């Protein structure tokens, strides 16, 4: 039985979800459920979520994990290790404890508050086993905002692959996986209405992750991407898109945070180490690319730059 490409669009995890694949509508609905189940279990904004149970148990007791929980947290800790803590799953002490990003009391944190909470950010204080997870310090908080969308995108793509999809694109809030077709992907312009570029993929597997200071912010100098050691927002870039051949989007999501936190020369060194291509727009609207010629892309067309 042959299927034409079908698409599903929805809002989930506080962002836009697009799933397009040559599978049945029923398979697409099952793929959508992967995202909604993830949100229910791991959202920091749902008081009764499993993630908040872990956070509320910080410094008190370990929380029992399933096999799926362990896989997610293990990947998050590995990403923290790969980036020397520039991405850190325990950033929640700052992002939610100090700044309250995403909550109604979102606010610019004082230096006193930042100093108090940044000492709680350290993935090395997470004790993870296949059976449980424990945060060693009271008031530590996990925040999956820097890896969750990429993780979900990969889980959906792997599910579609098992269901026989040979053509697919999965986009979870800018964390994108493609296969089997030349898809055209637009990159938002951080300064103007419209797009900075159009990327046309090849039929080969591709992962694309975009982060921007313009996406969620309190003011110009306080956006949602935080430096784990300083406790403040880095001001090197307005937009960063990183690309890699293959389906490494879960780690790519985390790497985007790490790269965003470093000045350009250091970001290039890390990108080289991790075999990542970059499209960068700095805070002065200057555009630079790195390593894009090594990707399995059909083309990149820039507009307005």
Legacy VTK file of the C-alpha trace (Angstrom):
# vtk DataFile Version 3.0
C-alpha trace
ASCII
DATASET POLYDATA
POINTS 305 float
0.000 0.000 0.000
1.435 3.412 -0.980
0.895 6.676 0.869
1.215 10.232 -0.330
2.972 12.672 1.967
0.658 13.897 4.680
1.251 16.683 7.184
0.256 17.454 10.755
0.689 20.859 12.383
-0.011 21.670 16.008
1.140 23.707 18.968
2.900 21.646 21.607
5.667 22.303 24.162
4.843 26.025 23.784
6.015 25.947 20.181
5.055 25.006 16.637
5.169 21.360 15.591
5.251 20.203 11.975
5.361 16.556 10.940
5.271 15.664 7.246
5.884 12.111 6.029
4.675 9.501 3.541
2.651 7.643 6.154
-1.022 7.420 7.088
-2.907 10.006 9.117
-3.111 7.558 11.990
0.672 7.247 12.106
0.997 11.043 12.142
-1.398 11.234 15.096
0.692 8.657 16.947
3.793 10.730 16.194
2.032 13.824 17.563
1.308 11.916 20.777
5.056 11.442 21.316
5.336 15.222 21.647
2.286 15.676 23.882
3.358 12.815 26.159
6.811 14.372 26.474
5.300 17.731 27.389
3.035 16.188 30.026
5.897 14.315 31.683
8.778 16.774 31.424
7.328 20.287 31.284
8.633 22.679 33.934
5.351 24.570 33.587
3.105 21.726 34.747
3.138 21.531 38.536
2.484 17.780 38.642
4.974 16.820 35.914
7.600 14.161 36.548
10.294 16.797 36.005
8.904 18.904 38.835
8.740 15.868 41.099
12.485 15.456 40.536
13.074 19.161 41.178
10.970 19.156 44.344
12.958 16.174 45.619
16.297 17.968 45.091
18.628 17.510 48.057
16.094 15.219 49.735
15.581 11.934 47.956
16.131 10.107 44.671
13.246 9.783 42.209
12.532 6.489 40.481
13.133 6.478 36.699
11.763 4.489 33.793
13.938 3.264 30.934
12.760 6.241 28.855
13.570 8.723 31.639
17.064 7.322 31.943
17.670 7.594 28.174
16.631 11.272 28.163
18.615 12.306 31.232
21.644 10.296 30.182
21.668 12.060 26.796
21.322 15.413 28.587
24.265 14.700 30.880
26.371 13.521 27.931
25.594 16.775 26.086
26.651 18.684 29.201
29.921 16.745 29.271
30.575 17.241 25.533
30.275 21.032 25.970
32.157 21.306 29.282
28.996 22.566 30.940
28.260 25.396 28.513
25.043 23.479 28.048
23.889 22.216 31.440
20.636 20.407 32.124
20.621 21.854 35.665
20.312 25.440 34.326
16.786 25.510 35.772
18.075 27.056 38.998
18.841 30.158 36.914
16.321 30.032 34.064
13.345 29.247 36.300
14.580 29.930 39.833
16.188 33.332 39.181
14.643 34.713 35.971
11.389 32.683 35.922
11.479 32.492 32.111
8.114 31.329 30.800
6.277 32.041 34.046
3.972 34.982 34.830
6.574 36.427 37.231
9.332 36.474 34.572
11.792 39.178 35.587
15.343 40.456 35.277
17.267 38.794 38.089
19.314 40.872 40.526
23.040 40.220 40.905
22.407 38.923 44.415
19.865 36.420 43.100
22.129 35.369 40.224
25.039 34.775 42.612
22.835 32.684 44.894
21.390 30.498 42.140
24.290 30.017 39.738
26.147 27.938 42.339
23.347 25.369 41.969
24.043 24.870 38.247
26.331 21.866 37.849
25.375 18.659 36.027
28.087 16.868 38.058
25.746 17.111 41.052
23.208 14.876 39.304
23.335 11.223 40.326
21.729 9.147 37.573
21.326 5.383 37.502
19.074 3.236 35.295
16.672 3.128 38.245
16.701 6.668 39.670
17.819 10.285 39.480
18.908 12.477 42.366
19.861 16.170 42.509
22.396 16.555 45.302
21.580 20.144 46.360
18.337 21.664 47.613
16.821 24.098 45.062
18.640 22.526 42.103
16.337 22.410 39.091
16.447 20.553 35.802
15.366 22.468 32.688
15.014 20.532 29.423
14.453 23.672 27.344
17.884 23.355 25.728
17.521 19.754 24.574
13.874 18.719 24.824
12.668 19.902 21.408
15.570 18.235 19.630
15.072 15.048 21.619
11.385 14.922 20.693
12.144 15.624 17.019
14.510 12.659 16.935
12.072 10.348 18.736
9.341 11.259 16.251
11.657 10.708 13.274
12.780 7.322 14.602
9.147 6.330 15.114
8.234 7.361 11.562
11.222 5.417 10.244
9.954 2.276 12.019
6.545 2.852 10.424
8.089 2.796 6.956
8.457 6.521 6.198
11.029 7.163 3.486
10.335 10.901 3.138
9.958 13.054 6.230
10.509 16.406 7.851
9.989 16.953 11.569
10.167 20.483 12.967
9.770 21.039 16.696
10.179 24.767 17.275
13.165 25.128 14.955
14.724 21.739 15.704
14.480 20.044 12.316
15.176 16.577 10.900
14.792 15.686 7.212
15.146 12.603 5.022
14.368 11.433 1.511
13.432 14.688 -0.196
14.815 18.158 -0.937
12.908 20.289 1.573
13.099 24.096 1.575
13.621 25.528 5.058
13.368 29.244 5.863
15.502 30.900 8.530
13.922 33.862 10.308
15.524 37.287 10.119
16.150 38.400 13.746
15.981 42.095 12.817
13.268 42.336 10.170
9.998 40.730 9.146
10.834 37.874 6.791
13.708 35.454 6.389
17.485 35.695 6.220
17.961 32.566 4.146
16.394 29.577 2.462
18.094 26.235 2.877
17.297 23.468 0.433
18.273 20.065 1.740
19.279 17.081 -0.331
17.619 13.689 0.084
20.258 12.739 2.633
19.583 12.859 6.380
19.990 16.345 7.830
19.663 18.004 11.261
19.173 21.773 11.633
18.935 23.667 14.925
18.264 27.398 15.306
18.603 29.552 18.428
18.034 33.267 18.766
18.135 35.995 21.387
14.995 37.433 19.776
12.829 34.402 20.556
12.253 34.870 24.306
13.581 37.810 26.287
12.878 40.201 29.129
14.787 43.071 27.539
17.567 43.506 24.968
20.276 42.273 27.332
18.321 39.535 29.114
17.227 36.698 26.857
16.473 33.062 27.630
19.883 31.612 26.685
22.017 31.866 29.822
25.708 31.390 30.472
26.048 28.783 33.192
29.060 30.338 34.918
28.128 34.035 34.623
24.402 33.548 35.128
23.648 36.176 32.476
22.746 36.230 28.786
25.596 36.178 26.226
25.470 39.081 23.760
27.541 37.795 20.843
24.728 36.749 18.484
21.179 37.519 17.450
20.683 34.253 15.590
22.624 31.034 15.209
21.696 28.090 13.012
23.829 24.979 13.264
23.659 22.095 10.818
24.983 18.567 10.617
24.583 15.600 8.323
22.652 12.775 9.987
20.079 12.665 12.758
21.936 14.094 15.729
19.310 16.751 16.415
18.968 15.989 20.140
22.631 16.790 20.759
22.595 19.545 18.151
19.861 21.313 20.128
22.117 21.294 23.203
25.219 22.239 21.217
23.417 25.320 19.891
23.147 26.608 23.458
26.839 25.972 24.083
27.949 27.649 20.855
25.681 30.640 21.509
27.502 31.130 24.807
30.951 31.622 23.269
32.563 34.444 21.343
32.988 33.632 17.613
36.543 32.272 17.602
35.740 29.865 20.428
32.457 28.831 18.799
34.324 27.987 15.599
36.789 25.833 17.531
33.985 23.929 19.238
32.073 23.574 15.962
35.183 22.114 14.358
35.564 19.643 17.220
31.913 18.595 16.964
31.836 18.607 13.129
29.128 21.262 12.944
28.354 23.895 10.307
27.087 27.323 11.365
25.121 30.271 9.994
25.604 33.189 12.383
24.165 36.689 12.615
25.799 38.788 15.324
24.184 41.604 17.273
25.325 44.105 14.622
23.507 42.211 11.849
26.709 40.828 10.359
26.315 37.399 8.777
28.968 34.682 8.724
28.943 31.052 7.690
31.247 28.238 8.681
31.718 24.766 7.200
28.441 24.794 5.211
30.192 23.578 2.043
30.766 20.215 3.723
27.056 19.523 4.171
24.712 17.438 2.054
22.711 20.490 0.965
21.274 21.344 -2.428
21.665 25.081 -1.824
21.651 28.014 0.592
20.222 31.314 -0.601
20.622 34.425 1.556
18.294 37.419 1.411
18.956 40.983 2.614
22.562 40.185 3.606
LINES 1 306
305 0 1 2 3 4 5 6 7 8 9 10 11 12 13 14 15 16 17 18 19 20 21 22 23 24 25 26 27 28 29 30 31 32 33 34 35 36 37 38 39 40 41 42 43 44 45 46 47 48 49 50 51 52 53 54 55 56 57 58 59 60 61 62 63 64 65 66 67 68 69 70 71 72 73 74 75 76 77 78 79 80 81 82 83 84 85 86 87 88 89 90 91 92 93 94 95 96 97 98 99 100 101 102 103 104 105 106 107 108 109 110 111 112 113 114 115 116 117 118 119 120 121 122 123 124 125 126 127 128 129 130 131 132 133 134 135 136 137 138 139 140 141 142 143 144 145 146 147 148 149 150 151 152 153 154 155 156 157 158 159 160 161 162 163 164 165 166 167 168 169 170 171 172 173 174 175 176 177 178 179 180 181 182 183 184 185 186 187 188 189 190 191 192 193 194 195 196 197 198 199 200 201 202 203 204 205 206 207 208 209 210 211 212 213 214 215 216 217 218 219 220 221 222 223 224 225 226 227 228 229 230 231 232 233 234 235 236 237 238 239 240 241 242 243 244 245 246 247 248 249 250 251 252 253 254 255 256 257 258 259 260 261 262 263 264 265 266 267 268 269 270 271 272 273 274 275 276 277 278 279 280 281 282 283 284 285 286 287 288 289 290 291 292 293 294 295 296 297 298 299 300 301 302 303 304
